[in-house]
Amino acid sequence: MRGRIVRLVCRPHTALVAALAVVSALASAAPLKVAVAANFQAAFAELAAHYDGELTPTYGSSGLLYAHIVQGRPFDVFLSADRARPQALVDQGRAYGTFVYAQGRLVLLVNAGSPGPAWLTAQRRVALANPATAPYGRAANETLQALDAAPRRVLGMNVAQAFHFAARGAVDGAFVALAQTLAQQTPAQRYWVVPDDLYAPIEQVAVAIRGGNEDAAGALLAYLASADAQARIQAAGYR
């Protein structure tokens, strides 16, 4: 009788251990949730295709993604287009492991004409990302101030939307990332690489988010710092 009781008790325990092992395996294999600055979308797709692990990106302006993280939206890694917001997360104890994974380059993309300072007249409609939430928008705003140029501005939520406005002809041109332009420009479009001295450096910083899949997050950050990833990032249009 005792033997029968022991066998009945052991079976549920064995099943529980097996179930926990399956849950653990599924958790470790879960896609890594990555908040990615909109300018880095094409480059991230290239990196993800060569990364040994499943990545689930969410694209947006750095300011909006930062707000989502502060509000508790579950992410494992944040690839920002600036330094200030990742550092703020570190200071708040929400993230760790900051490093510059890329330095962005700003361009003026136009649908017609010769792009450059002289192109930026009051008659032109120029899209830029919202300077309050998007580092490329901030850089575009600084460029316009440095050139004392006053085109008609059209604000997008992020640099991807600014590019979209130009691509569909809703504006005459847009301040966007060089990486976007290399990946998506049409044959008719032309661009001007904005000189570095017209805006503060766009240092794009990555961090791992505490409370997420920290081991896998650390592995992704290590890959971004690798020679292979850095070569691909540079080829995509970053410094």
N, C-alpha and C positions, 0 to 999 in steps of 0.2 A: 504494500500500500504506500509506504514511504517512497519507494522508487517511482511509483506513478505520480505522486505529488511533485517530486523533484522534476520529473520530465515536463509536467504541465507548467511549472514555474519557469523553467529554462527556455521553453519555446518562445514565449512573448519577449523575453529579454534578448534572445538571439535575433528575433525579428526587429526589435527596436534598434539594436546595434547596426544591423544591416541597413535599416531605413536612414539612420543618422549618417552612415557612410555615403549613401546615395545623395543625401542632401548636401553633405560637405563637398562631394565631387561636383555636383551641379553648381554650387556657389563658386567654387574655384574656377569653373569653366564659364561662368557668366560673362557676357560681354562687358568690357571696360567702358564706363560712361564718361565721355570726354566733352567738356564745354570748350568750343573752339571759336576764336575770333573770326568774324566773317571773311576777312581778307585772306585767311590761311586755308580756305576751303579746298582749293585745287591742290595745294601742296600737301594737305593732310590726306586727301584721297590717294595721292601717290605714295605717301609714307605707309598708309594703312595697307595698301596692296602688297607691300614688302615686309610687313610686320608679322611676327609669329604669334598671333593672338587676335581675338575678335574685338573690334572697337566700334562703339556706337556713339557717333558724334552728334552734338547739338550746336548749330551755328547761330551766331548773333553778335551784336555789339558787345564789346568788353564790359561796358557799364551795365547792360541788361543782364548778361551772364553773371556778373558779380552780384547783382541784386538777387538773382535766383538762388545763388549759393548761400548768401546771408539769410535768405528766407527759408532755407532748409531743403531746397530741391536736391535730390541725391546725385552728386557727381563724384567721380574718382579723381579726375585730373582737370585742371583749368589751364588752357593755352590762351593767355590774354595777349592783346596787342599793345599793352603798356606794362610798366613796372609798378605803378602806384597801387593798382587794385590787388594784384597778387600779394604785394607786401602788406597791404591792409589786412588781408586774410591771415597772413602769418602772424601779424601783430595781435590779431584777435584770437589766436590759437586754433584757427580753423584749417590751416594748411601748413605745409613745410616743403623744403627742397627747392627753393627758388633758383632758377638760372635762366639766362638769356638764350633762348633757342633760335632766335632769328632777329635780325634788324631790318625793319621795313623800309621800303623806298616808295616815295610818293610820286605819282605822275599826273599830268593833266591830259586826259584822253578827250579828243574832239572828233566830231562827226564830219566836219568839213573845215577847210582852211589850214593854216600853218600854226600849230600849237606853240605857245610861248607867252611871255609877258604881254606882248602887244595884242595878242588875241583876246585878252581879258578886258573887254570894254563893257560899258554900261548896258549895251544892247544884247550881250550874250546871256543866255540862261545856263548857269553852271550848277550841277548837283554836287553836294558833298555830304558826308555822313554827319550826323548831329555832333558838333564839337563837345557837347556836355557828356556824351556817353561813349563816343568812338574816337580813339587816338588818331586815326587817319583824318577824321573830321577836324580834330584839333590842329593837326599839322596843316591841313588845307586852309584853315582860318588864319593861322600864323603866316602862311605864304601870302595870302591876299593882303594882310596887313603890311607885311614887309615890302610888297610891290606897290602898295597904295592903290590897289585895284578894287573896283566896285561893280562887278558884274551882278546880275540878278541871281540871287542864291536860292536854290531849291534843296531843302534838307531831307535826307533819307534817314531811316532808322539806323542803318549801318552802311558800311562801304559797299556791300553787295547790292543793296537797294540803289545806292547812288550809281553804281555801274549799270544796273538794270534800266534806270531812267534814261541814261545815254544810249544804251543799246536799242531801246524801242523808239528813240527819237523824241522823247518828251522834253529833253533839254538839248542844248547845243554841245555840251561837253560835261565832264565830271572829273573831280579829283578822286583818284582811286589808287589802289596798290599796283605796283609794277607787276607783281605776280599774277593778279587778276587779268591784267592787260595781256600779258604774254600767253595766258591760257585761253582767253575768251574774245579778244578783239576781232572785229570783222575786217576784211581786206580794205574797206573804205576808210576805216578809222586811222587816225594818226595820234601819236602821243609825244609828250615832252617830259623828260625826267627832271623833276624839280630839283634844283641844286640843294645840297645838304645844308648849306648855311642859311636857308630861308625858313627852316623850322627846326624845332628841337628833335633830337634823335628819337626814332620810334623803336624803342627796345621792347621786344616781345618776350614776355617772361612766362615760364611754366611753373606750376606748383602741383603737388599732390594734396588732395583734400582729406583731412582727418575724418575717420569714421567710415570711410569707404573701403574698397578693396586695396589696401595700402601696399601690399606686396606686388600686386600686378601694376599698380600705379607707379611704383618705384622702377619696375622693369621698363615701362614705357618711357619714363624720364631718362633712364640710362640709354635707351635706344635713340632718343632724340639728340643726346649728346654724342652719339657715336659718329665715327668718320663717315659711315655709309649714309646716315640720315642727314648729316650736315652737308654732304655733297649734293644730295637731292634737294635740300632746302635752298642752297645757293643756286642750283640750276633752275629752280622755280622762280627766282627773281629777288631773292633776299641777300643781304650781306652776311 
